[in-house]
Amino acid sequence: MRSLSEGIGAAALLLAFCGCARAQADPALLRVCADPNNLPFSNSTGEGFENKLAELAAQKLGGKLSYVWWAQRRGFASHTLNSGDCDVIMGVPADYEPVETTIPYYRSTYVFVSRADRKLGISSIADPRLRHLRIGVHLMGSDGTNTPPAHALGEEGLTGNVEGFMIYGDYRDANPPARLIDAVEAGKIDIAAAWGPLAGFAAKQSSVALSLRPIEGMERFAPLRAEFDVSMGVRHGDHTLRDKLNAVIAENRPRIETLLTDYGVPLLPLPDEATFEK
């Protein structure tokens, strides 16, 4: 795949697998690998929906919860999950090969975000009006690996009016990825292409009414896509923990859906669970 999703734990799709797994030290302790400054997903004060989901999982498994905090950038998995310091990443793509994934617990999509008072109503990546607007996208790094909408807009020849915002931002600020949505609110850009959970959460917090529309028309840019299933990730071979987490997800779907909705996550129907049987 040429592109990655920033909203799925921000940079979770850039994690590198080092193959240095170690057995879980204490089965009564759910040790979570998480970013301390990455709302709406997680932060060090437990305000993200992945924090709340981790609390639910620990409760249902009858154990305690602990965290290993690390910024989700390159090397995140090798410094946390695959070093054996923690045992689960709460949000990864369901088809993310470097880890063993659970069944998905939600499906979301990239969205176009604009001020509601602009009444743009843009949903298609091929909308001709995009050629005359200032478009913001998240950038992953300097190696050309960016988000699916960023690549698609580039293939449409729209590089001249696209402004990139680093997904990592200034880590001294709260929630660095939100700078992209802040720019829409302030009118610095006309529209942004952002991962749905990030955009939905920002819209709920915004003092300015924002319009979110799922991005359509990505099919002709395959294998690029706008929609992703999100799972939890454990080390390869840790089938015991994977299966326990599968049970937590399957038995608590309504509660998880309510949690995600409360955070403004745009939710799409999940495929049949049988598709993800291990």
NUMARGU-155337 format. One record per residue: residue in three letters; residue number from 1; x, y, z negated of N, C-alpha, C in turn. Coordinates in steps of 0.2 Angstrom, whole numbers, plus 5000, padded with zeros to 4 digits. Each point is the difference from the previous one (the first is absolute). Example, Ala and Ser with C-alpha at 12.3 -4.5 7.8 and 13.67 -1.06 7.14 Angstrom:
r  k  n.xx  n.yy  n.zz  ca.xx  ca.yy  ca.zz  c.xx  c.yy  c.zz
ALA  1  5066  4972  4961  4996  5006  5000  5004  5006  5000 $
SER  2  4998  5005  5004  5004  5006  4999  4996  5005  4997 $
END
This chain:
r  k  n.xx  n.yy  n.zz  ca.xx  ca.yy  ca.zz  c.xx  c.yy  c.zz
MET  1  5004  4994  5000  4996  5006  5000  5004  5006  5000 $
ARG  2  4998  5005  5004  5005  5006  5001  4998  5005  4994 $
SER  3  4995  4999  4996  4998  5006  4996  4997  4997  4994 $
LEU  4  5000  5004  4994  4998  4998  4994  4995  5005  4996 $
SER  5  4997  4997  4995  4995  5004  4997  5002  5003  4994 $
GLU  6  5000  5007  4999  5002  5003  4994  4996  4999  4994 $
GLY  7  4993  4999  5001  4996  5000  4995  5000  4994  4996 $
ILE  8  5003  4995  5003  4999  4993  4996  5006  5000  4995 $
GLY  9  4999  5003  4995  5006  5001  4995  5005  5004  5003 $
ALA  10  4998  5005  5004  5004  5005  5003  5005  4997  5005 $
ALA  11  5006  4997  4997  5005  4997  5004  5001  4993  4999 $
ALA  12  4994  4997  4998  5001  4992  4999  5001  4996  5006 $
LEU  13  4998  5003  5006  5002  4997  5006  5007  5000  5002 $
LEU  14  5004  5004  4997  5007  5001  5001  5005  4996  4996 $
LEU  15  4996  4995  4996  5004  4997  4995  5005  4995  5003 $
ALA  16  5006  4998  4997  5004  4995  5003  5000  4994  4995 $
PHE  17  5000  4994  5003  5000  4994  4996  5007  4998  5000 $
CYS  18  5002  4999  4994  5007  4998  4999  5001  4992  4998 $
GLY  19  4995  4997  4999  5000  4992  4999  5003  4998  4994 $
CYS  20  5000  5005  4995  5003  4998  4993  4995  4999  4995 $
ALA  21  4995  4997  5001  4995  4999  4995  5002  4996  4994 $
ARG  22  4997  5001  4994  5001  4997  4994  4994  4999  4997 $
ALA  23  4999  4995  4996  4994  4997  4997  4997  5006  4995 $
GLN  24  4994  5000  5000  4997  5005  4995  5001  4998  4993 $
ALA  25  5003  5005  4996  5003  4998  4994  4994  4999  4995 $
ASP  26  4994  5003  5000  4995  4999  4995  4993  4999  5003 $
PRO  27  4997  4995  5001  4994  4999  5004  4994  5004  4996 $
ALA  28  5001  5002  4994  4995  5004  4997  5001  5007  5001 $
LEU  29  5005  5002  5004  5001  5007  5001  5000  5002  5007 $
LEU  30  4995  5004  5002  5000  5002  5007  5004  5006  5002 $
ARG  31  5006  4999  5003  5005  5005  5001  4999  5003  5007 $
VAL  32  4998  5006  5000  4998  5003  5007  5006  5005  5002 $
CYS  33  5001  5000  5006  5005  5004  5004  4996  5006  5002 $
ALA  34  5002  5006  4998  4995  5006  5002  5004  5006  5001 $
ASP  35  4997  5005  5004  5003  5007  5001  4997  5004  4994 $
PRO  36  5005  5004  4997  4997  5004  4994  4997  5007  5002 $
ASN  37  5000  5001  5007  4998  5007  5002  4997  4999  5007 $
ASN  38  4994  4996  5001  4997  4999  5006  4993  4999  5000 $
LEU  39  4996  5005  4997  4993  5000  5000  4997  5000  5008 $
PRO  40  4995  4997  5001  4995  4997  4995  5002  4992  4998 $
PHE  41  5006  4998  5002  5002  4993  4999  5002  4999  4993 $
SER  42  5005  5003  4998  5003  4999  4994  5004  5006  4997 $
ASN  43  5000  5001  4994  5005  5004  4997  5002  4998  4993 $
SER  44  5005  5003  4997  5002  4998  4993  4995  5001  4994 $
THR  45  4995  5004  5001  4995  5000  4995  4994  4996  5001 $
GLY  46  5000  4996  5005  4995  4995  5001  4993  5003  5003 $
GLU  47  5001  5005  5004  4994  5003  5003  4998  4998  5007 $
GLY  48  5004  4996  5003  4999  4997  5007  4995  4994  5000 $
PHE  49  4997  4999  5006  4995  4994  5000  5004  4994  5000 $
GLU  50  5007  5000  5002  5003  4993  4999  5002  4999  4993 $
ASN  51  5001  5006  4996  5001  4999  4993  4994  4997  4997 $
LYS  52  4994  5002  5002  4994  4997  4997  4999  4993  5002 $
LEU  53  5001  4999  5006  5000  4993  5002  5005  4995  4997 $
ALA  54  5006  5003  4998  5004  4996  4996  4998  4998  4993 $
GLU  55  4997  5005  4997  4997  5000  4994  4994  4994  5000 $
LEU  56  4996  5000  5005  4995  4995  5001  5003  4993  5001 $
ALA  57  5005  5000  5004  5003  4993  5001  5003  4998  4994 $
ALA  58  5004  5004  4996  5003  4998  4994  4994  4997  4995 $
GLN  59  4995  5004  4999  4994  4998  4996  4998  4993  5002 $
LYS  60  4998  4999  5006  4997  4994  5002  5005  4994  5000 $
LEU  61  5006  5002  5000  5005  4994  4999  5002  4999  4993 $
GLY  62  4997  5004  4996  5001  4999  4992  5007  5002  4998 $
GLY  63  5004  5004  5004  5007  5002  4998  5000  5007  4999 $
LYS  64  5006  5003  4999  5002  5007  4999  5003  5002  5007 $
LEU  65  5000  5007  5000  5002  5003  5006  5006  5004  4999 $
SER  66  5005  5000  5004  5006  5004  5000  5002  5002  5007 $
TYR  67  5004  5005  5001  5002  5003  5006  5007  5001  5001 $
VAL  68  5003  4999  5006  5006  5002  5002  4999  5006  5005 $
TRP  69  5002  5006  4998  4999  5006  5004  5006  5001  5005 $
TRP  70  4998  5001  5007  5005  5001  5005  4996  5004  5005 $
ALA  71  5003  5005  5003  4997  5003  5006  5000  4996  5006 $
GLN  72  4994  4999  5003  4999  4996  5006  5003  5002  5006 $
ARG  73  5007  4999  5000  5004  5002  5006  5003  4994  5002 $
ARG  74  5005  5000  5005  5003  4995  5002  5004  4996  4994 $
GLY  75  5000  4994  5000  5003  4997  4994  4996  4998  4994 $
PHE  76  4993  5003  5001  4996  4999  4994  4999  4993  4998 $
ALA  77  4999  4995  5004  4999  4993  4999  5006  4997  4997 $
SER  78  5006  5002  5003  5006  4996  4998  5002  5003  4993 $
HIS  79  4998  5006  4998  5002  5002  4994  4995  4998  4994 $
THR  80  4994  4998  5002  4995  4998  4995  4997  4993  5001 $
LEU  81  4996  4999  5005  4997  4993  5000  5005  4995  5002 $
ASN  82  5004  5001  5004  5005  4994  5002  5006  5000  4996 $
SER  83  5001  5005  4996  5005  4999  4995  4998  4996  4994 $
GLY  84  4994  4999  4999  4997  4996  4995  4998  5005  4994 $
ASP  85  5000  5006  5001  4999  5005  4994  4992  5001  4999 $
CYS  86  4996  4998  5005  4993  5001  5000  4997  4994  5005 $
ASP  87  4994  4999  5000  4997  4995  5003  4994  5001  5005 $
VAL  88  4998  5006  5000  4994  5001  5005  5000  5008  5002 $
ILE  89  5000  5001  5007  4998  5006  5003  4993  5001  5001 $
MET  90  4997  5005  4997  4992  5000  5001  4997  5002  5006 $
GLY  91  5004  5003  5005  4997  5001  5006  5005  4999  5006 $
VAL  92  4999  4995  5004  5004  4999  5006  4996  4998  5006 $
PRO  93  5002  5001  5006  4995  4997  5006  4999  4992  4999 $
ALA  94  4995  4998  5002  4998  4993  4999  5004  4996  5004 $
ASP  95  5003  5002  5006  5005  4996  5004  5007  5002  4999 $
TYR  96  5002  5003  4994  5007  5002  4999  5004  4994  4998 $
GLU  97  5004  4998  5005  5004  4994  5000  5005  5000  4994 $
PRO  98  5004  5005  4998  5005  5000  4995  4997  4997  4993 $
VAL  99  4994  5000  4999  4997  4998  4993  4995  4995  5002 $
GLU  100  4998  4996  4994  4994  4996  5000  4994  5004  4999 $
THR  101  4995  5000  5004  4994  5004  4999  4994  4996  4997 $
THR  102  4996  5004  4996  4994  4997  4998  4995  5001  5006 $
ILE  103  4994  4998  4998  4994  5002  5005  4999  5008  4999 $
PRO  104  4998  5003  5005  4999  5007  5000  4995  5002  4995 $
TYR  105  5001  5006  4997  4995  5003  4995  4997  5006  5003 $
TYR  106  5002  5003  5006  4997  5005  5003  5003  5001  5007 $
ARG  107  4995  5003  5005  5002  5002  5006  4999  5007  5001 $
SER  108  5005  5004  5003  4999  5007  5001  5003  5002  5007 $
THR  109  5000  5006  5001  5002  5003  5007  5003  5006  4999 $
TYR  110  5004  5002  5006  5002  5007  5000  4994  5004  5002 $
VAL  111  5001  5006  4998  4994  5005  5002  5003  5007  5002 $
PHE  112  4996  5003  5004  5001  5007  5001  4997  5005  4995 $
VAL  113  5004  5004  4997  4998  5005  4995  5000  5007  5002 $
SER  114  4995  5003  4999  4999  5007  5002  4996  5004  4995 $
ARG  115  5000  5006  5000  4996  5004  4996  4993  5000  5002 $
ALA  116  4995  4999  4996  4993  4999  5002  4997  5006  5004 $
ASP  117  5003  5006  4997  4997  5006  5003  5003  5001  5008 $
ARG  118  5005  4996  5002  5002  5001  5007  4995  4996  5004 $
LYS  119  4996  4995  4998  4995  4996  5004  5004  4997  5006 $
LEU  120  5006  4997  4999  5003  4997  5006  4997  4994  5002 $
GLY  121  4998  4995  4995  4997  4994  5002  5004  4995  5004 $
ILE  122  5007  5001  5000  5004  4996  5004  5001  4993  4997 $
SER  123  4999  4994  5004  5001  4994  4997  5005  4996  5005 $
SER  124  5000  5001  5007  5004  4997  5004  5007  5002  5001 $
ILE  125  5005  4996  5000  5007  5001  5001  5001  5004  5007 $
ALA  126  4995  4999  5005  5000  5002  5007  4996  5007  5001 $
ASP  127  4997  5002  4994  4996  5006  5001  5005  5006  5003 $
PRO  128  4997  5003  5006  5004  5005  5003  5002  5006  4996 $
ARG  129  4995  5002  4995  5001  5005  4996  5007  5000  4996 $
LEU  130  5002  4994  4998  5006  4999  4997  5006  5004  5003 $
ARG  131  5000  5001  5006  5005  5003  5004  5001  5007  4998 $
HIS  132  4995  5003  4997  5000  5007  4999  5000  5001  4992 $
LEU  133  5001  4995  4996  5000  5001  4993  5007  4998  4997 $
ARG  134  5001  5003  4994  5006  4998  4996  4998  4994  4996 $
ILE  135  5004  4995  5001  4998  4993  4997  5006  4998  4996 $
GLY  136  4998  4998  4994  5005  4998  4995  5000  4992  4999 $
VAL  137  5006  4998  4999  5000  4992  4999  5006  4999  4995 $
HIS  138  4999  4994  4997  5006  4998  4996  5005  4997  5003 $
LEU  139  5006  5002  4998  5006  4997  5003  5004  4995  4995 $
MET  140  5002  4994  5002  5003  4996  4995  5008  5001  5000 $
GLY  141  5003  5002  5005  5007  5001  5000  5003  5002  5006 $
SER  142  5007  5000  5001  5003  5002  5006  5002  4995  5005 $
ASP  143  4997  4993  4999  5002  4995  5004  4994  4998  5005 $
GLY  144  4995  5005  5001  4995  4999  5005  4994  4996  4997 $
THR  145  5000  4997  4994  4995  4996  4997  4995  5005  4997 $
ASN  146  4994  5001  5003  4995  5004  4997  4993  4997  5000 $
THR  147  4995  5004  4998  4994  4997  4999  4997  4999  5007 $
PRO  148  4995  4995  5001  4997  4999  5006  4997  5006  5004 $
PRO  149  4996  5005  4996  4998  5005  5004  5005  5005  5003 $
ALA  150  5006  5000  4996  5006  5004  5002  5002  4998  5007 $
HIS  151  5001  4993  5000  5003  4997  5006  4994  5001  5006 $
ALA  152  4994  4999  4998  4995  5000  5006  5000  5007  5002 $
LEU  153  5000  5005  4996  5000  5007  5002  5006  5002  5005 $
GLY  154  5006  4997  4998  5006  5000  5004  4999  4998  5007 $
GLU  155  4997  4994  5000  4998  4996  5007  4995  5004  5004 $
GLU  156  4996  5004  4996  4996  5005  5004  5003  5006  5002 $
GLY  157  5006  5001  4999  5004  5006  5002  4999  5006  4996 $
LEU  158  4998  4999  4993  4998  5006  4996  5005  5002  4995 $
THR  159  5006  4998  5002  5005  5002  4995  5001  5007  4999 $
GLY  160  4999  5004  5004  5001  5008  5000  4996  5003  4995 $
ASN  161  4994  4997  4998  4995  5003  4995  4999  4996  4994 $
VAL  162  5005  4995  4999  5000  4996  4994  5005  5002  4995 $
GLU  163  4998  5001  4994  5005  5002  4995  5000  4994  4995 $
GLY  164  5006  4998  4998  5001  4994  4996  5001  5002  4993 $
PHE  165  4998  4996  4995  5000  5001  4993  5003  4994  4997 $
MET  166  5006  5000  4997  5003  4994  4997  4996  4997  4995 $
ILE  167  4999  4993  5001  4995  4997  4995  5003  5000  4993 $
TYR  168  5007  5001  4999  5003  5000  4994  4999  5007  4997 $
GLY  169  5001  5005  5004  5000  5007  4997  5005  5001  4995 $
ASP  170  4998  5005  4996  5005  5002  4994  4997  4996  4994 $
TYR  171  5004  4996  4998  4998  4995  4994  4999  5004  4994 $
ARG  172  5003  5006  4999  4999  5004  4994  4993  5002  5000 $
ASP  173  4996  5000  5005  4993  5003  5000  4996  4994  4999 $
ALA  174  4994  5001  4997  4995  4995  4999  4997  4998  5007 $
ASN  175  4999  4993  5001  4997  4998  5006  5003  5003  5006 $
PRO  176  5006  4999  5002  5003  5003  5006  4997  4998  5006 $
PRO  177  4997  4994  5002  4996  4999  5006  4995  5005  5002 $
ALA  178  4997  5003  4994  4994  5004  5001  5001  5007  5003 $
ARG  179  5007  5001  5002  5001  5007  5003  4997  5000  5007 $
LEU  180  4999  4994  5003  4997  5000  5007  4993  5003  4999 $
ILE  181  4996  4997  4995  4993  5003  4999  5000  5007  4998 $
ASP  182  5004  5002  4996  5001  5007  4997  5000  5004  5006 $
ALA  183  5004  4998  5005  5001  5005  5006  4994  5001  5004 $
VAL  184  4995  4995  5000  4994  5000  5003  4995  5005  4996 $
GLU  185  5000  4999  4994  4996  5005  4995  5002  5007  5001 $
ALA  186  5007  5001  5001  5002  5007  5000  5000  5003  5007 $
GLY  187  4998  4996  5005  5000  5002  5007  5006  5001  5004 $
LYS  188  5005  4997  4997  5007  5000  5003  5000  4995  5006 $
ILE  189  4996  4995  5000  4999  4995  5006  4992  5000  5001 $
ASP  190  4998  4998  5006  4993  4999  5001  4997  4994  4998 $
ILE  191  5004  4994  5001  4997  4994  4998  5006  4995  4999 $
ALA  192  4999  4995  4996  5005  4995  4998  4998  4993  5001 $
ALA  193  5005  4996  5002  4998  4993  5000  5004  4997  4994 $
ALA  194  4996  4997  4996  5002  4997  4993  4997  4994  4999 $
TRP  195  5004  4996  4995  4997  4994  4998  4994  5001  4996 $
GLY  196  4994  4996  5001  4994  5002  4996  5000  5001  4993 $
PRO  197  5003  4995  4996  5000  5001  4993  5003  5006  4997 $
LEU  198  5005  5002  5003  5004  5007  4999  4995  5005  5001 $
ALA  199  4997  5000  5006  4996  5006  5003  4993  5000  4996 $
GLY  200  4997  4994  4998  4994  5000  4996  5001  5003  4993 $
PHE  201  5006  4998  4997  5001  5002  4993  5001  5008  5000 $
ALA  202  5004  5002  5005  5001  5007  5001  4994  5004  5001 $
ALA  203  4995  4998  5004  4994  5003  5001  4996  5001  4994 $
LYS  204  5000  4995  4996  4996  5000  4994  5003  5005  4995 $
GLN  205  5007  5002  5000  5003  5004  4996  5000  5007  5003 $
SER  206  4999  5001  5006  5000  5007  5004  4995  5005  4998 $
SER  207  5002  5006  4999  4995  5005  4999  4997  5003  5007 $
VAL  208  5003  4997  5005  4997  5002  5007  4997  4993  5003 $
ALA  209  4994  5001  5002  4997  4994  5003  5003  4997  5006 $
LEU  210  5002  4994  5000  5004  4997  5006  4996  4995  5003 $
SER  211  5001  4999  5007  4996  4995  5004  5005  4994  5001 $
LEU  212  4998  4994  4999  5004  4994  5001  4996  4996  5006 $
ARG  213  5004  4998  5005  4997  4996  5005  5005  4995  5002 $
PRO  214  4998  4993  5000  5004  4995  5002  5003  5001  5007 $
ILE  215  5006  4999  5001  5003  5000  5006  4998  4995  5005 $
GLU  216  4998  5001  5006  4997  4996  5004  5005  5000  5007 $
GLY  217  4999  4995  5004  5004  5000  5006  5007  4997  5000 $
MET  218  5002  4997  4994  5007  4997  4999  5001  4994  5004 $
GLU  219  4995  4997  5003  5001  4993  5003  5005  5001  5006 $
ARG  220  5000  5005  5004  5004  5000  5006  5007  5001  4998 $
PHE  221  5002  5001  4994  5007  5001  4997  5002  4994  4997 $
ALA  222  4997  4994  5000  5002  4994  4997  5007  4999  5002 $
PRO  223  5004  4997  4995  4997  4997  4993  4999  5006  4995 $
LEU  224  5000  5006  5001  4998  5005  4996  4993  4999  4998 $
ARG  225  4998  5002  4994  4993  4999  4997  4999  5005  4995 $
ALA  226  4994  5002  4999  4998  5005  4994  4998  4996  4994 $
GLU  227  4997  4994  5000  4997  4997  4995  5005  4994  4997 $
PHE  228  5000  5000  4993  5004  4995  4997  4997  4997  4994 $
ASP  229  5001  4993  4999  4998  4997  4994  5005  5000  4995 $
VAL  230  4998  5001  4994  5005  5002  4994  5000  4994  4995 $
SER  231  5005  4997  4998  5001  4995  4995  5004  5002  4995 $
MET  232  5001  4995  4995  5006  5000  4995  5005  4996  5003 $
GLY  233  5006  5002  4998  5006  4996  5002  5004  4997  4995 $
VAL  234  5002  4994  5000  5004  4996  4995  5006  4998  5004 $
ARG  235  5005  4997  4997  5006  4997  5003  4998  4994  5004 $
HIS  236  5003  4998  5005  4999  4994  5004  5001  4994  4995 $
GLY  237  4995  4996  5001  5001  4994  4995  4996  5000  4994 $
ASP  238  4998  5006  4998  4997  5001  4993  4993  4999  5001 $
HIS  239  4998  4994  5002  4993  4998  5002  4995  5000  4993 $
THR  240  5003  4999  4995  4996  5000  4993  4997  5007  4999 $
LEU  241  5005  5005  5000  4997  5007  4999  4996  5002  5006 $
ARG  242  5002  4998  5006  4995  5002  5006  4993  4997  4999 $
ASP  243  5000  4994  4998  4993  4997  4999  4996  5003  4995 $
LYS  244  5004  5002  4994  4996  5003  4995  4997  5007  5002 $
LEU  245  5004  5003  5003  4998  5007  5003  4995  4999  5005 $
ASN  246  5000  4995  5004  4995  4999  5005  4993  4999  4996 $
ALA  247  5000  4996  4995  4994  4999  4996  4997  5007  4997 $
VAL  248  5005  5004  4997  4998  5006  4998  4996  5004  5005 $
ILE  249  5003  5001  5006  4997  5004  5005  4994  4997  5002 $
ALA  250  4999  4993  5001  4994  4997  5003  4994  5001  4995 $
GLU  251  5002  5000  4993  4995  5000  4995  4998  5007  4998 $
ASN  252  5004  5005  5002  4998  5007  4998  5000  5005  5006 $
ARG  253  4997  4997  5005  5000  5004  5006  4995  5007  4999 $
PRO  254  4994  4999  4997  4996  5006  4999  5004  5005  4996 $
ARG  255  5003  4998  4995  5003  5004  4995  5006  5004  5004 $
ILE  256  5004  4996  5004  5005  5003  5004  4998  5005  5005 $
GLU  257  4994  4998  5003  4997  5005  5005  4998  5006  4997 $
THR  258  4997  5000  4994  4998  5006  4996  5006  5004  4998 $
LEU  259  5005  4997  4998  5007  5004  4998  5002  5004  5006 $
LEU  260  5001  4996  5006  5002  5003  5006  4996  5006  5002 $
THR  261  4993  4999  5000  4996  5005  5002  5000  5006  4996 $
ASP  262  5001  4999  4993  5001  5006  4995  5006  5004  5002 $
TYR  263  5005  4997  5003  5006  5004  5002  5000  5002  5008 $
GLY  264  4994  5000  5003  4999  5002  5006  5003  4996  5006 $
VAL  265  5002  4994  4999  5003  4996  5005  4994  4998  5005 $
PRO  266  5002  5002  5007  4995  4998  5005  5001  4992  5001 $
LEU  267  4994  4997  4999  5000  4992  5000  4997  4998  5006 $
LEU  268  5003  4995  5003  4997  4996  5006  4999  4993  4998 $
PRO  269  4995  4997  5003  4999  4993  4998  5006  4995  5001 $
LEU  270  5001  4996  4995  5005  4995  5000  4999  4994  5005 $
PRO  271  5005  4997  5003  4998  4994  5004  4998  4995  4995 $
ASP  272  4997  4994  5002  4998  4995  4996  5006  4997  4996 $
GLU  273  4999  4999  4994  5006  4997  4996  5003  4994  5002 $
ALA  274  4996  4996  5004  5003  4994  5002  5006  5001  5005 $
THR  275  5000  5006  5003  5006  5001  5004  5006  5000  4997 $
PHE  276  5000  5002  4993  5006  5001  4996  5002  4994  4996 $
GLU  277  4997  4994  5001  5001  4995  4995  5007  4998  5001 $
LYS  278  5004  4998  4995  5007  4998  5000  5000  4993  5000 $
END
